[in-house]
Amino acid sequence: MNTINWTKKARKQLVPLPRWDIERIIDAVESLARWPDVAGVKALSGRDDYRLRVGRYRVIFTVTPDGELTIILVEEVKKRDEHTY
């Protein structure tokens, strides 16, 4: 089982979102505990992190191997537009 850590920035980005979207994003992030068997995840080109698509939002996260445990650090939650990445 993997550990998921949210940055302070990512938690703050959830606050203004509609409750329904927050619940969907949290459920999707919790599914990352099954890493690497997660659908909808893509590696970002030119970067060492990944993105998880949740509707019109993107969760940017990093996977760090730590022995047998993978720590998944959720970095950002952004609404998808032309300035997302």
PDB file of N, CA, C and O in Angstrom:
ATOM      1  N   MET A   1       0.846  -1.187   0.000  1.00  0.00           N
ATOM      2  CA  MET A   1       0.000   0.000   0.000  1.00  0.00           C
ATOM      3  C   MET A   1       0.886   1.241   0.000  1.00  0.00           C
ATOM      4  O   MET A   1       1.937   1.256   0.640  1.00  0.00           O
ATOM      5  N   ASN A   2       0.475   2.257  -0.698  1.00  0.00           N
ATOM      6  CA  ASN A   2       1.240   3.492  -0.822  1.00  0.00           C
ATOM      7  C   ASN A   2       0.690   4.578   0.082  1.00  0.00           C
ATOM      8  O   ASN A   2      -0.476   4.555   0.475  1.00  0.00           O
ATOM      9  N   THR A   3       1.542   5.519   0.400  1.00  0.00           N
ATOM     10  CA  THR A   3       1.160   6.655   1.217  1.00  0.00           C
ATOM     11  C   THR A   3       0.948   7.860   0.320  1.00  0.00           C
ATOM     12  O   THR A   3       1.725   8.089  -0.607  1.00  0.00           O
ATOM     13  N   ILE A   4      -0.095   8.630   0.587  1.00  0.00           N
ATOM     14  CA  ILE A   4      -0.385   9.830  -0.196  1.00  0.00           C
ATOM     15  C   ILE A   4      -0.258  11.030   0.728  1.00  0.00           C
ATOM     16  O   ILE A   4      -0.904  11.089   1.774  1.00  0.00           O
ATOM     17  N   ASN A   5       0.574  11.980   0.339  1.00  0.00           N
ATOM     18  CA  ASN A   5       0.768  13.210   1.099  1.00  0.00           C
ATOM     19  C   ASN A   5       0.324  14.392   0.254  1.00  0.00           C
ATOM     20  O   ASN A   5       0.713  14.504  -0.908  1.00  0.00           O
ATOM     21  N   TRP A   6      -0.478  15.267   0.820  1.00  0.00           N
ATOM     22  CA  TRP A   6      -0.937  16.468   0.120  1.00  0.00           C
ATOM     23  C   TRP A   6      -0.066  17.641   0.568  1.00  0.00           C
ATOM     24  O   TRP A   6       0.206  17.793   1.759  1.00  0.00           O
ATOM     25  N   THR A   7       0.370  18.463  -0.375  1.00  0.00           N
ATOM     26  CA  THR A   7       1.071  19.680   0.002  1.00  0.00           C
ATOM     27  C   THR A   7       0.042  20.690   0.509  1.00  0.00           C
ATOM     28  O   THR A   7      -1.154  20.567   0.247  1.00  0.00           O
ATOM     29  N   LYS A   8       0.527  21.674   1.228  1.00  0.00           N
ATOM     30  CA  LYS A   8      -0.351  22.730   1.730  1.00  0.00           C
ATOM     31  C   LYS A   8      -1.008  23.469   0.553  1.00  0.00           C
ATOM     32  O   LYS A   8      -2.183  23.832   0.611  1.00  0.00           O
ATOM     33  N   LYS A   9      -0.233  23.680  -0.503  1.00  0.00           N
ATOM     34  CA  LYS A   9      -0.746  24.362  -1.694  1.00  0.00           C
ATOM     35  C   LYS A   9      -1.898  23.581  -2.323  1.00  0.00           C
ATOM     36  O   LYS A   9      -2.911  24.168  -2.702  1.00  0.00           O
ATOM     37  N   ALA A  10      -1.746  22.259  -2.436  1.00  0.00           N
ATOM     38  CA  ALA A  10      -2.793  21.434  -3.040  1.00  0.00           C
ATOM     39  C   ALA A  10      -4.060  21.455  -2.194  1.00  0.00           C
ATOM     40  O   ALA A  10      -5.165  21.530  -2.732  1.00  0.00           O
ATOM     41  N   ARG A  11      -3.906  21.387  -0.869  1.00  0.00           N
ATOM     42  CA  ARG A  11      -5.089  21.443   0.014  1.00  0.00           C
ATOM     43  C   ARG A  11      -5.811  22.776  -0.131  1.00  0.00           C
ATOM     44  O   ARG A  11      -7.041  22.822  -0.154  1.00  0.00           O
ATOM     45  N   LYS A  12      -5.044  23.865  -0.228  1.00  0.00           N
ATOM     46  CA  LYS A  12      -5.650  25.190  -0.370  1.00  0.00           C
ATOM     47  C   LYS A  12      -6.391  25.322  -1.702  1.00  0.00           C
ATOM     48  O   LYS A  12      -7.399  26.023  -1.788  1.00  0.00           O
ATOM     49  N   GLN A  13      -5.886  24.644  -2.744  1.00  0.00           N
ATOM     50  CA  GLN A  13      -6.528  24.738  -4.046  1.00  0.00           C
ATOM     51  C   GLN A  13      -7.861  23.993  -4.074  1.00  0.00           C
ATOM     52  O   GLN A  13      -8.701  24.271  -4.930  1.00  0.00           O
ATOM     53  N   LEU A  14      -8.066  23.059  -3.160  1.00  0.00           N
ATOM     54  CA  LEU A  14      -9.335  22.333  -3.091  1.00  0.00           C
ATOM     55  C   LEU A  14     -10.453  23.186  -2.485  1.00  0.00           C
ATOM     56  O   LEU A  14     -11.616  23.045  -2.865  1.00  0.00           O
ATOM     57  N   VAL A  15     -10.109  24.062  -1.553  1.00  0.00           N
ATOM     58  CA  VAL A  15     -11.104  24.795  -0.756  1.00  0.00           C
ATOM     59  C   VAL A  15     -12.154  25.527  -1.588  1.00  0.00           C
ATOM     60  O   VAL A  15     -13.340  25.381  -1.294  1.00  0.00           O
ATOM     61  N   PRO A  16     -11.793  26.305  -2.609  1.00  0.00           N
ATOM     62  CA  PRO A  16     -12.829  27.060  -3.324  1.00  0.00           C
ATOM     63  C   PRO A  16     -13.652  26.238  -4.321  1.00  0.00           C
ATOM     64  O   PRO A  16     -14.610  26.753  -4.898  1.00  0.00           O
ATOM     65  N   LEU A  17     -13.296  24.987  -4.527  1.00  0.00           N
ATOM     66  CA  LEU A  17     -13.997  24.169  -5.516  1.00  0.00           C
ATOM     67  C   LEU A  17     -15.362  23.724  -4.994  1.00  0.00           C
ATOM     68  O   LEU A  17     -15.566  23.651  -3.782  1.00  0.00           O
ATOM     69  N   PRO A  18     -16.297  23.427  -5.898  1.00  0.00           N
ATOM     70  CA  PRO A  18     -17.593  22.882  -5.480  1.00  0.00           C
ATOM     71  C   PRO A  18     -17.403  21.549  -4.754  1.00  0.00           C
ATOM     72  O   PRO A  18     -16.504  20.773  -5.078  1.00  0.00           O
ATOM     73  N   ARG A  19     -18.262  21.300  -3.772  1.00  0.00           N
ATOM     74  CA  ARG A  19     -18.143  20.097  -2.935  1.00  0.00           C
ATOM     75  C   ARG A  19     -18.098  18.811  -3.767  1.00  0.00           C
ATOM     76  O   ARG A  19     -17.321  17.903  -3.471  1.00  0.00           O
ATOM     77  N   TRP A  20     -18.927  18.741  -4.797  1.00  0.00           N
ATOM     78  CA  TRP A  20     -18.962  17.543  -5.648  1.00  0.00           C
ATOM     79  C   TRP A  20     -17.589  17.303  -6.285  1.00  0.00           C
ATOM     80  O   TRP A  20     -17.105  16.172  -6.318  1.00  0.00           O
ATOM     81  N   ASP A  21     -16.970  18.368  -6.786  1.00  0.00           N
ATOM     82  CA  ASP A  21     -15.658  18.235  -7.411  1.00  0.00           C
ATOM     83  C   ASP A  21     -14.593  17.835  -6.393  1.00  0.00           C
ATOM     84  O   ASP A  21     -13.715  17.027  -6.695  1.00  0.00           O
ATOM     85  N   ILE A  22     -14.668  18.394  -5.199  1.00  0.00           N
ATOM     86  CA  ILE A  22     -13.713  18.030  -4.139  1.00  0.00           C
ATOM     87  C   ILE A  22     -13.794  16.541  -3.842  1.00  0.00           C
ATOM     88  O   ILE A  22     -12.767  15.871  -3.737  1.00  0.00           O
ATOM     89  N   GLU A  23     -15.005  16.021  -3.707  1.00  0.00           N
ATOM     90  CA  GLU A  23     -15.176  14.599  -3.410  1.00  0.00           C
ATOM     91  C   GLU A  23     -14.630  13.729  -4.536  1.00  0.00           C
ATOM     92  O   GLU A  23     -13.985  12.713  -4.277  1.00  0.00           O
ATOM     93  N   ARG A  24     -14.881  14.118  -5.781  1.00  0.00           N
ATOM     94  CA  ARG A  24     -14.361  13.359  -6.925  1.00  0.00           C
ATOM     95  C   ARG A  24     -12.837  13.375  -6.959  1.00  0.00           C
ATOM     96  O   ARG A  24     -12.208  12.352  -7.227  1.00  0.00           O
ATOM     97  N   ILE A  25     -12.246  14.533  -6.689  1.00  0.00           N
ATOM     98  CA  ILE A  25     -10.785  14.647  -6.700  1.00  0.00           C
ATOM     99  C   ILE A  25     -10.178  13.814  -5.587  1.00  0.00           C
ATOM    100  O   ILE A  25      -9.193  13.111  -5.815  1.00  0.00           O
ATOM    101  N   ILE A  26     -10.741  13.877  -4.390  1.00  0.00           N
ATOM    102  CA  ILE A  26     -10.205  13.094  -3.271  1.00  0.00           C
ATOM    103  C   ILE A  26     -10.325  11.599  -3.555  1.00  0.00           C
ATOM    104  O   ILE A  26      -9.388  10.847  -3.282  1.00  0.00           O
ATOM    105  N   ASP A  27     -11.450  11.157  -4.093  1.00  0.00           N
ATOM    106  CA  ASP A  27     -11.610   9.735  -4.448  1.00  0.00           C
ATOM    107  C   ASP A  27     -10.578   9.309  -5.483  1.00  0.00           C
ATOM    108  O   ASP A  27      -9.991   8.232  -5.378  1.00  0.00           O
ATOM    109  N   ALA A  28     -10.358  10.163  -6.490  1.00  0.00           N
ATOM    110  CA  ALA A  28      -9.383   9.832  -7.534  1.00  0.00           C
ATOM    111  C   ALA A  28      -7.969   9.770  -6.965  1.00  0.00           C
ATOM    112  O   ALA A  28      -7.192   8.885  -7.324  1.00  0.00           O
ATOM    113  N   VAL A  29      -7.636  10.699  -6.087  1.00  0.00           N
ATOM    114  CA  VAL A  29      -6.301  10.701  -5.477  1.00  0.00           C
ATOM    115  C   VAL A  29      -6.124   9.474  -4.592  1.00  0.00           C
ATOM    116  O   VAL A  29      -5.044   8.885  -4.569  1.00  0.00           O
ATOM    117  N   GLU A  30      -7.162   9.081  -3.868  1.00  0.00           N
ATOM    118  CA  GLU A  30      -7.067   7.880  -3.035  1.00  0.00           C
ATOM    119  C   GLU A  30      -6.834   6.633  -3.884  1.00  0.00           C
ATOM    120  O   GLU A  30      -6.231   5.668  -3.415  1.00  0.00           O
ATOM    121  N   SER A  31      -7.305   6.647  -5.127  1.00  0.00           N
ATOM    122  CA  SER A  31      -7.055   5.505  -6.014  1.00  0.00           C
ATOM    123  C   SER A  31      -5.577   5.391  -6.378  1.00  0.00           C
ATOM    124  O   SER A  31      -5.130   4.331  -6.815  1.00  0.00           O
ATOM    125  N   LEU A  32      -4.811   6.475  -6.203  1.00  0.00           N
ATOM    126  CA  LEU A  32      -3.378   6.441  -6.471  1.00  0.00           C
ATOM    127  C   LEU A  32      -2.636   5.524  -5.499  1.00  0.00           C
ATOM    128  O   LEU A  32      -1.481   5.175  -5.743  1.00  0.00           O
ATOM    129  N   ALA A  33      -3.274   5.137  -4.421  1.00  0.00           N
ATOM    130  CA  ALA A  33      -2.647   4.221  -3.468  1.00  0.00           C
ATOM    131  C   ALA A  33      -2.359   2.876  -4.117  1.00  0.00           C
ATOM    132  O   ALA A  33      -1.541   2.107  -3.613  1.00  0.00           O
ATOM    133  N   ARG A  34      -3.024   2.585  -5.234  1.00  0.00           N
ATOM    134  CA  ARG A  34      -2.780   1.336  -5.968  1.00  0.00           C
ATOM    135  C   ARG A  34      -1.684   1.503  -7.020  1.00  0.00           C
ATOM    136  O   ARG A  34      -1.536   0.653  -7.898  1.00  0.00           O
ATOM    137  N   TRP A  35      -0.927   2.575  -6.939  1.00  0.00           N
ATOM    138  CA  TRP A  35       0.116   2.869  -7.921  1.00  0.00           C
ATOM    139  C   TRP A  35       0.975   1.646  -8.157  1.00  0.00           C
ATOM    140  O   TRP A  35       1.355   1.014  -7.171  1.00  0.00           O
ATOM    141  N   PRO A  36       1.310   1.261  -9.354  1.00  0.00           N
ATOM    142  CA  PRO A  36       1.150   1.948 -10.641  1.00  0.00           C
ATOM    143  C   PRO A  36      -0.082   1.518 -11.425  1.00  0.00           C
ATOM    144  O   PRO A  36      -0.203   1.886 -12.594  1.00  0.00           O
ATOM    145  N   ASP A  37      -0.991   0.767 -10.844  1.00  0.00           N
ATOM    146  CA  ASP A  37      -2.179   0.274 -11.562  1.00  0.00           C
ATOM    147  C   ASP A  37      -3.327   1.270 -11.487  1.00  0.00           C
ATOM    148  O   ASP A  37      -4.386   0.956 -10.943  1.00  0.00           O
ATOM    149  N   VAL A  38      -3.128   2.469 -12.028  1.00  0.00           N
ATOM    150  CA  VAL A  38      -4.135   3.524 -11.968  1.00  0.00           C
ATOM    151  C   VAL A  38      -4.398   4.033 -13.377  1.00  0.00           C
ATOM    152  O   VAL A  38      -3.465   4.343 -14.118  1.00  0.00           O
ATOM    153  N   ALA A  39      -5.670   4.116 -13.743  1.00  0.00           N
ATOM    154  CA  ALA A  39      -6.047   4.618 -15.072  1.00  0.00           C
ATOM    155  C   ALA A  39      -6.086   6.148 -15.061  1.00  0.00           C
ATOM    156  O   ALA A  39      -6.320   6.764 -14.022  1.00  0.00           O
ATOM    157  N   GLY A  40      -5.858   6.736 -16.204  1.00  0.00           N
ATOM    158  CA  GLY A  40      -5.978   8.187 -16.339  1.00  0.00           C
ATOM    159  C   GLY A  40      -4.754   8.966 -15.922  1.00  0.00           C
ATOM    160  O   GLY A  40      -4.817  10.190 -15.803  1.00  0.00           O
ATOM    161  N   VAL A  41      -3.632   8.286 -15.695  1.00  0.00           N
ATOM    162  CA  VAL A  41      -2.405   8.952 -15.271  1.00  0.00           C
ATOM    163  C   VAL A  41      -1.461   9.028 -16.457  1.00  0.00           C
ATOM    164  O   VAL A  41      -1.281   8.054 -17.188  1.00  0.00           O
ATOM    165  N   LYS A  42      -0.863  10.194 -16.637  1.00  0.00           N
ATOM    166  CA  LYS A  42       0.123  10.365 -17.701  1.00  0.00           C
ATOM    167  C   LYS A  42       1.356  11.058 -17.134  1.00  0.00           C
ATOM    168  O   LYS A  42       1.251  11.930 -16.272  1.00  0.00           O
ATOM    169  N   ALA A  43       2.513  10.662 -17.625  1.00  0.00           N
ATOM    170  CA  ALA A  43       3.758  11.348 -17.281  1.00  0.00           C
ATOM    171  C   ALA A  43       3.784  12.669 -18.048  1.00  0.00           C
ATOM    172  O   ALA A  43       3.425  12.709 -19.225  1.00  0.00           O
ATOM    173  N   LEU A  44       4.201  13.731 -17.400  1.00  0.00           N
ATOM    174  CA  LEU A  44       4.297  15.024 -18.063  1.00  0.00           C
ATOM    175  C   LEU A  44       5.632  15.112 -18.789  1.00  0.00           C
ATOM    176  O   LEU A  44       6.677  14.788 -18.224  1.00  0.00           O
ATOM    177  N   SER A  45       5.594  15.540 -20.015  1.00  0.00           N
ATOM    178  CA  SER A  45       6.828  15.592 -20.806  1.00  0.00           C
ATOM    179  C   SER A  45       7.738  16.701 -20.292  1.00  0.00           C
ATOM    180  O   SER A  45       7.296  17.807 -19.977  1.00  0.00           O
ATOM    181  N   GLY A  46       9.022  16.367 -20.219  1.00  0.00           N
ATOM    182  CA  GLY A  46      10.005  17.340 -19.765  1.00  0.00           C
ATOM    183  C   GLY A  46      10.015  17.569 -18.269  1.00  0.00           C
ATOM    184  O   GLY A  46      10.700  18.472 -17.788  1.00  0.00           O
ATOM    185  N   ARG A  47       9.268  16.766 -17.522  1.00  0.00           N
ATOM    186  CA  ARG A  47       9.186  16.918 -16.068  1.00  0.00           C
ATOM    187  C   ARG A  47       9.255  15.535 -15.430  1.00  0.00           C
ATOM    188  O   ARG A  47       9.121  14.520 -16.113  1.00  0.00           O
ATOM    189  N   ASP A  48       9.463  15.504 -14.125  1.00  0.00           N
ATOM    190  CA  ASP A  48       9.548  14.232 -13.401  1.00  0.00           C
ATOM    191  C   ASP A  48       8.250  13.883 -12.686  1.00  0.00           C
ATOM    192  O   ASP A  48       8.231  12.987 -11.843  1.00  0.00           O
ATOM    193  N   ASP A  49       7.178  14.573 -13.008  1.00  0.00           N
ATOM    194  CA  ASP A  49       5.926  14.305 -12.307  1.00  0.00           C
ATOM    195  C   ASP A  49       4.848  13.826 -13.268  1.00  0.00           C
ATOM    196  O   ASP A  49       5.066  13.708 -14.474  1.00  0.00           O
ATOM    197  N   TYR A  50       3.695  13.557 -12.707  1.00  0.00           N
ATOM    198  CA  TYR A  50       2.579  12.974 -13.446  1.00  0.00           C
ATOM    199  C   TYR A  50       1.345  13.832 -13.253  1.00  0.00           C
ATOM    200  O   TYR A  50       1.300  14.712 -12.394  1.00  0.00           O
ATOM    201  N   ARG A  51       0.335  13.549 -14.083  1.00  0.00           N
ATOM    202  CA  ARG A  51      -0.951  14.211 -13.886  1.00  0.00           C
ATOM    203  C   ARG A  51      -2.051  13.163 -13.905  1.00  0.00           C
ATOM    204  O   ARG A  51      -1.997  12.183 -14.648  1.00  0.00           O
ATOM    205  N   LEU A  52      -3.037  13.394 -13.076  1.00  0.00           N
ATOM    206  CA  LEU A  52      -4.228  12.563 -13.013  1.00  0.00           C
ATOM    207  C   LEU A  52      -5.394  13.442 -13.432  1.00  0.00           C
ATOM    208  O   LEU A  52      -5.613  14.505 -12.851  1.00  0.00           O
ATOM    209  N   ARG A  53      -6.132  13.012 -14.420  1.00  0.00           N
ATOM    210  CA  ARG A  53      -7.265  13.784 -14.911  1.00  0.00           C
ATOM    211  C   ARG A  53      -8.504  13.410 -14.115  1.00  0.00           C
ATOM    212  O   ARG A  53      -8.851  12.235 -13.994  1.00  0.00           O
ATOM    213  N   VAL A  54      -9.168  14.429 -13.574  1.00  0.00           N
ATOM    214  CA  VAL A  54     -10.418  14.247 -12.833  1.00  0.00           C
ATOM    215  C   VAL A  54     -11.394  15.278 -13.392  1.00  0.00           C
ATOM    216  O   VAL A  54     -11.436  16.420 -12.934  1.00  0.00           O
ATOM    217  N   GLY A  55     -12.171  14.865 -14.380  1.00  0.00           N
ATOM    218  CA  GLY A  55     -13.091  15.806 -15.025  1.00  0.00           C
ATOM    219  C   GLY A  55     -12.325  16.942 -15.659  1.00  0.00           C
ATOM    220  O   GLY A  55     -11.423  16.710 -16.464  1.00  0.00           O
ATOM    221  N   ARG A  56     -12.673  18.179 -15.306  1.00  0.00           N
ATOM    222  CA  ARG A  56     -11.974  19.328 -15.883  1.00  0.00           C
ATOM    223  C   ARG A  56     -10.782  19.778 -15.047  1.00  0.00           C
ATOM    224  O   ARG A  56     -10.173  20.811 -15.324  1.00  0.00           O
ATOM    225  N   TYR A  57     -10.457  19.001 -14.029  1.00  0.00           N
ATOM    226  CA  TYR A  57      -9.329  19.317 -13.154  1.00  0.00           C
ATOM    227  C   TYR A  57      -8.178  18.354 -13.401  1.00  0.00           C
ATOM    228  O   TYR A  57      -8.370  17.232 -13.871  1.00  0.00           O
ATOM    229  N   ARG A  58      -6.976  18.821 -13.073  1.00  0.00           N
ATOM    230  CA  ARG A  58      -5.779  18.000 -13.168  1.00  0.00           C
ATOM    231  C   ARG A  58      -5.089  17.998 -11.817  1.00  0.00           C
ATOM    232  O   ARG A  58      -4.914  19.045 -11.192  1.00  0.00           O
ATOM    233  N   VAL A  59      -4.703  16.820 -11.377  1.00  0.00           N
ATOM    234  CA  VAL A  59      -3.949  16.680 -10.136  1.00  0.00           C
ATOM    235  C   VAL A  59      -2.512  16.379 -10.555  1.00  0.00           C
ATOM    236  O   VAL A  59      -2.244  15.351 -11.175  1.00  0.00           O
ATOM    237  N   ILE A  60      -1.602  17.268 -10.218  1.00  0.00           N
ATOM    238  CA  ILE A  60      -0.187  17.094 -10.542  1.00  0.00           C
ATOM    239  C   ILE A  60       0.468  16.459  -9.324  1.00  0.00           C
ATOM    240  O   ILE A  60       0.338  16.961  -8.208  1.00  0.00           O
ATOM    241  N   PHE A  61       1.182  15.335  -9.547  1.00  0.00           N
ATOM    242  CA  PHE A  61       1.785  14.642  -8.405  1.00  0.00           C
ATOM    243  C   PHE A  61       3.120  14.025  -8.771  1.00  0.00           C
ATOM    244  O   PHE A  61       3.442  13.837  -9.945  1.00  0.00           O
ATOM    245  N   THR A  62       3.889  13.714  -7.740  1.00  0.00           N
ATOM    246  CA  THR A  62       5.214  13.114  -7.874  1.00  0.00           C
ATOM    247  C   THR A  62       5.211  11.764  -7.187  1.00  0.00           C
ATOM    248  O   THR A  62       4.597  11.601  -6.132  1.00  0.00           O
ATOM    249  N   VAL A  63       5.886  10.804  -7.771  1.00  0.00           N
ATOM    250  CA  VAL A  63       6.023   9.475  -7.178  1.00  0.00           C
ATOM    251  C   VAL A  63       7.497   9.286  -6.821  1.00  0.00           C
ATOM    252  O   VAL A  63       8.367   9.381  -7.687  1.00  0.00           O
ATOM    253  N   THR A  64       7.772   9.020  -5.551  1.00  0.00           N
ATOM    254  CA  THR A  64       9.139   8.837  -5.086  1.00  0.00           C
ATOM    255  C   THR A  64       9.300   7.445  -4.511  1.00  0.00           C
ATOM    256  O   THR A  64       8.666   7.122  -3.507  1.00  0.00           O
ATOM    257  N   PRO A  65      10.136   6.606  -5.123  1.00  0.00           N
ATOM    258  CA  PRO A  65      10.342   5.273  -4.546  1.00  0.00           C
ATOM    259  C   PRO A  65      11.153   5.389  -3.251  1.00  0.00           C
ATOM    260  O   PRO A  65      12.169   6.080  -3.191  1.00  0.00           O
ATOM    261  N   ASP A  66      10.676   4.699  -2.234  1.00  0.00           N
ATOM    262  CA  ASP A  66      11.341   4.726  -0.932  1.00  0.00           C
ATOM    263  C   ASP A  66      11.381   3.288  -0.419  1.00  0.00           C
ATOM    264  O   ASP A  66      10.569   2.901   0.421  1.00  0.00           O
ATOM    265  N   GLY A  67      12.317   2.510  -0.922  1.00  0.00           N
ATOM    266  CA  GLY A  67      12.343   1.100  -0.580  1.00  0.00           C
ATOM    267  C   GLY A  67      11.154   0.417  -1.227  1.00  0.00           C
ATOM    268  O   GLY A  67      10.963   0.516  -2.439  1.00  0.00           O
ATOM    269  N   GLU A  68      10.360  -0.270  -0.437  1.00  0.00           N
ATOM    270  CA  GLU A  68       9.166  -0.933  -0.959  1.00  0.00           C
ATOM    271  C   GLU A  68       7.954  -0.016  -0.945  1.00  0.00           C
ATOM    272  O   GLU A  68       6.919  -0.353  -1.519  1.00  0.00           O
ATOM    273  N   LEU A  69       8.066   1.123  -0.305  1.00  0.00           N
ATOM    274  CA  LEU A  69       6.949   2.049  -0.167  1.00  0.00           C
ATOM    275  C   LEU A  69       7.097   3.178  -1.175  1.00  0.00           C
ATOM    276  O   LEU A  69       8.180   3.743  -1.326  1.00  0.00           O
ATOM    277  N   THR A  70       6.038   3.497  -1.846  1.00  0.00           N
ATOM    278  CA  THR A  70       6.034   4.626  -2.762  1.00  0.00           C
ATOM    279  C   THR A  70       5.270   5.761  -2.100  1.00  0.00           C
ATOM    280  O   THR A  70       4.128   5.585  -1.678  1.00  0.00           O
ATOM    281  N   ILE A  71       5.894   6.912  -2.010  1.00  0.00           N
ATOM    282  CA  ILE A  71       5.228   8.077  -1.440  1.00  0.00           C
ATOM    283  C   ILE A  71       4.737   8.933  -2.595  1.00  0.00           C
ATOM    284  O   ILE A  71       5.517   9.324  -3.463  1.00  0.00           O
ATOM    285  N   ILE A  72       3.471   9.216  -2.602  1.00  0.00           N
ATOM    286  CA  ILE A  72       2.870  10.013  -3.654  1.00  0.00           C
ATOM    287  C   ILE A  72       2.552  11.373  -3.061  1.00  0.00           C
ATOM    288  O   ILE A  72       1.743  11.481  -2.140  1.00  0.00           O
ATOM    289  N   LEU A  73       3.176  12.389  -3.576  1.00  0.00           N
ATOM    290  CA  LEU A  73       3.011  13.744  -3.080  1.00  0.00           C
ATOM    291  C   LEU A  73       2.133  14.509  -4.058  1.00  0.00           C
ATOM    292  O   LEU A  73       2.539  14.763  -5.192  1.00  0.00           O
ATOM    293  N   VAL A  74       0.951  14.870  -3.630  1.00  0.00           N
ATOM    294  CA  VAL A  74       0.034  15.616  -4.486  1.00  0.00           C
ATOM    295  C   VAL A  74       0.455  17.077  -4.426  1.00  0.00           C
ATOM    296  O   VAL A  74       0.389  17.711  -3.373  1.00  0.00           O
ATOM    297  N   GLU A  75       0.885  17.599  -5.557  1.00  0.00           N
ATOM    298  CA  GLU A  75       1.457  18.939  -5.594  1.00  0.00           C
ATOM    299  C   GLU A  75       0.451  20.036  -5.899  1.00  0.00           C
ATOM    300  O   GLU A  75       0.449  21.074  -5.236  1.00  0.00           O
ATOM    301  N   GLU A  76      -0.399  19.824  -6.886  1.00  0.00           N
ATOM    302  CA  GLU A  76      -1.315  20.878  -7.300  1.00  0.00           C
ATOM    303  C   GLU A  76      -2.625  20.298  -7.788  1.00  0.00           C
ATOM    304  O   GLU A  76      -2.675  19.174  -8.288  1.00  0.00           O
ATOM    305  N   VAL A  77      -3.687  21.078  -7.637  1.00  0.00           N
ATOM    306  CA  VAL A  77      -4.976  20.758  -8.232  1.00  0.00           C
ATOM    307  C   VAL A  77      -5.371  22.000  -9.016  1.00  0.00           C
ATOM    308  O   VAL A  77      -5.605  23.061  -8.438  1.00  0.00           O
ATOM    309  N   LYS A  78      -5.443  21.863 -10.328  1.00  0.00           N
ATOM    310  CA  LYS A  78      -5.728  23.016 -11.171  1.00  0.00           C
ATOM    311  C   LYS A  78      -6.858  22.720 -12.133  1.00  0.00           C
ATOM    312  O   LYS A  78      -7.019  21.596 -12.607  1.00  0.00           O
ATOM    313  N   LYS A  79      -7.634  23.748 -12.409  1.00  0.00           N
ATOM    314  CA  LYS A  79      -8.647  23.640 -13.450  1.00  0.00           C
ATOM    315  C   LYS A  79      -7.938  23.667 -14.795  1.00  0.00           C
ATOM    316  O   LYS A  79      -7.040  24.483 -15.003  1.00  0.00           O
ATOM    317  N   ARG A  80      -8.321  22.808 -15.689  1.00  0.00           N
ATOM    318  CA  ARG A  80      -7.643  22.689 -16.976  1.00  0.00           C
ATOM    319  C   ARG A  80      -8.012  23.867 -17.862  1.00  0.00           C
ATOM    320  O   ARG A  80      -9.185  24.093 -18.155  1.00  0.00           O
ATOM    321  N   ASP A  81      -6.998  24.615 -18.285  1.00  0.00           N
ATOM    322  CA  ASP A  81      -7.159  25.649 -19.280  1.00  0.00           C
ATOM    323  C   ASP A  81      -5.847  25.785 -20.031  1.00  0.00           C
ATOM    324  O   ASP A  81      -4.962  24.944 -19.878  1.00  0.00           O
ATOM    325  N   GLU A  82      -5.705  26.817 -20.830  1.00  0.00           N
ATOM    326  CA  GLU A  82      -4.485  26.945 -21.636  1.00  0.00           C
ATOM    327  C   GLU A  82      -3.238  27.248 -20.809  1.00  0.00           C
ATOM    328  O   GLU A  82      -2.128  27.166 -21.335  1.00  0.00           O
ATOM    329  N   HIS A  83      -3.388  27.593 -19.536  1.00  0.00           N
ATOM    330  CA  HIS A  83      -2.250  27.920 -18.682  1.00  0.00           C
ATOM    331  C   HIS A  83      -1.987  26.864 -17.607  1.00  0.00           C
ATOM    332  O   HIS A  83      -1.217  27.131 -16.685  1.00  0.00           O
ATOM    333  N   THR A  84      -2.592  25.679 -17.686  1.00  0.00           N
ATOM    334  CA  THR A  84      -2.487  24.664 -16.636  1.00  0.00           C
ATOM    335  C   THR A  84      -1.058  24.209 -16.434  1.00  0.00           C
ATOM    336  O   THR A  84      -0.588  24.161 -15.298  1.00  0.00           O
ATOM    337  N   TYR A  85      -0.363  23.877 -17.488  1.00  0.00           N
ATOM    338  CA  TYR A  85       0.991  23.370 -17.339  1.00  0.00           C
ATOM    339  C   TYR A  85       1.941  24.477 -17.645  1.00  0.00           C
ATOM    340  O   TYR A  85       3.155  24.283 -17.584  1.00  0.00           O
TER     341      TYR A  85
END
